[in-house]
Amino acid sequence: MKNLLALNDSRLEKRIFKMHPYDIANHLKNADEAALKRIIKLTSPAKLADIFIELPDGVAHEFFKLLNKDLQRKILNGFEMDELKYFILSYDEEDQEELISVLSMSKQKTLKMLMSYDEEKIASLMTTEFVTIDINKSIKEATAYVISNVKDTNYIDEIFVVDDNGLVGSVSLIDLISARPNDSLAKITQQIKNHLTLDDSINEGLRKFRDYGMSVLPILDDNEIVGIVTADDILTEMAEEHEDTLLRFHGVGDYDVSDSPRKKAFQRLPWL
């Protein structure tokens, strides 16, 4: 950290821009308040959000307190929903409401809904950041819709196709891009043969991912898609339940329960 801080602001800003958020987070673990404030001043909100995901809870909390209210709002609203939920839940209950109040009204509603689900249910792991497109669109219209409306936090590997009665099927982004522009979306839409419900347990979700080799499954409520769960989401969750024993047993590097979810996931790779 000392070598970085020895740089003038211009050079430090350029160095931060090129560095991976994980490397920056490692430098910040033992940084003092003055160093944290300097990094905050020279780092974009988007990159600050990425850095937060890599920080242990305690450091992330200290770092967050140094941000002004506007920057706190931008960073929290820039989180993906699963990352946002993890960050909010890392605080005591009395502090959670204050943090939630910083969010946009739509994110507040979604977050509270996700936090209300039983932790043993698959719905507690779902994200609502997915893309749906009406089946009556042409390929050209569907592609234009994705380009114009997709957000950085959206899951777009698979795009879900709907009609007035709910979920019809899905199409991969690759298939959408490579299809003939004037063809109908219905022509390349694939039927979804497996899905999850709000009442399914995490174990049931794991079984379906394992048995059918899926990378993502929709969660349906009366045929309406209300969320999605990816294989990464559920594997990470299942590993969390056993990580202390397994990581120590397999001798996977330096393990700290306060490490960020992303760092824990990388630590688990050798045995996953």
Residue, then its C-alpha position, 0 to 999 in steps of 0.5 A: m500500500k505504501n508504494l501505491l500511496a507514494l504516487n501522486d494523484s494523477r498516477l495513482e488514479k491511472r494505477i487504480f483504473k488498471m488494477h483488478p478490484y480484488d488487488i485493490a481490496n487486498h491493499l485496503k485491508n490494513a489501510d488507515e482512514a486517510a488512505l481510504k479517503r484518497i482511494i475513494k476520491l480517485t476511484s469511480p463509483a462503479k469500481l468502488a462497488d466492485i472493490f466492496i464485493e472483495l472486502p471483508d465485512g468489517v473493512a467494507h463497513e469502515f470504508f462505506k462510512l467514509l462515503n458521502k450520502d450521494l456516493q453511498r446511494k450510487i454504490l448501493n443502487g449499482f450492486e447486483m441484487d444478490e450482492l446488495k442483499y449480502f451487504i445489507l445482511s452483513y449489518d445488524e438489524e438496526d442498521q439495515e433499515e437505514l441502508i435500505s432507505v438509501l435505495s431507489m423505491s423499486k430496489q427497496k421493494t425487491l430487496k425486502m421481498l428477497m429478504s422475506y423468503d425463508e433461508e431454506k427456500i430457493a427463492s432466498l437465492m433468486t435474483t430479479e435482474f433478468v430480461t423478458i421479451d414478448i414472443n410477438k417481436s421479430i428477431k430485429e425488434a428483440t435484439a434492439y430491445v435488449i441493446s436499449n433496455v439491458k442493465d449492467t446488472n442483468y443476467i443476459d446469457e439466457i433471455f426469457v420469452v413471455d406472452d399474456n399467459g406468462l412464460v413461454g420459453s427462452v432463447s440464448l443471447i448467442d442464438l438471438i444475435s446469430a438469428r436472421p433479423n426478420d425471423s420471428l422470436a417464436k422460431i428460435t424460442q426453446q421450451i423450458k422443461n424444468h423450472l423452480t417454484l417459490d416453495d421449492s427448497i434449496n436442496e430441490g434446486l440443487r437436485k434439478f441443477r445436478d440432474y438436468g445440467m442447467s446453468v440457470l432455472p426460472i422461478l415461477d409463480d402461477n406460470e409468471i417468472v418472478g426470478i431466476v437462480t443460476a448454478d453458481d448461486i446455488l453451488t456457492e450457497m451449498a458450499e457456504e454450509h460446509e465451507d469451514t470444515l471442507l476448506r480446512f480439511h482440504g487445506v485451501g490457503d488462508y481462510d477467513v470467515s469474514d472474507s468476501p463471497r467472491k474470495k470464498a468462491f475462488q478458495r473453494l475452486p480446488w474442491l468444487 
